[in-house]
């Protein structure tokens, strides 16, 4: 139905280099799904 889906995790997933990277990646995914900056 064209509804964006964002994967959000409660803990840092394997392969992510830092807490900060993980949080920024989640924030960017949410912003993209909401159309922020487009």
C-alpha positions as semicolon CSV with decimal commas, in nm:
position;residue;x (nm);y (nm);z (nm)
1;X;0,000;0,000;0,000
2;X;0,305;0,224;-0,030
3;X;0,360;0,252;0,345
4;X;0,732;0,270;0,429
5;X;0,868;0,019;0,679
6;X;1,172;0,090;0,895
7;X;1,370;-0,179;1,077
8;X;1,448;-0,056;1,428
9;X;1,649;-0,260;1,678
10;X;1,686;-0,231;2,055
11;X;2,050;-0,339;2,062
12;X;2,350;-0,278;1,840
13;X;2,340;-0,545;1,569
14;X;2,649;-0,751;1,483
15;X;2,878;-0,584;1,232
16;X;2,801;-0,226;1,337
17;X;3,120;-0,046;1,438
18;X;2,983;0,181;1,711
19;X;2,680;0,285;1,911
20;X;2,681;0,623;1,738
21;X;2,686;0,469;1,390
22;X;2,393;0,245;1,483
23;X;2,184;0,535;1,616
24;X;2,259;0,761;1,318
25;X;2,173;0,480;1,075
26;X;1,837;0,428;1,248
27;X;1,765;0,801;1,247
28;X;1,852;0,831;0,878
29;X;1,627;0,535;0,790
30;X;1,337;0,691;0,981
31;X;1,392;1,032;0,821
32;X;1,399;0,873;0,475
33;X;1,074;0,684;0,543
34;X;0,908;1,007;0,656
35;X;1,033;1,194;0,351
36;X;1,239;1,442;0,552
37;X;1,463;1,644;0,324
38;X;1,296;1,531;0,005
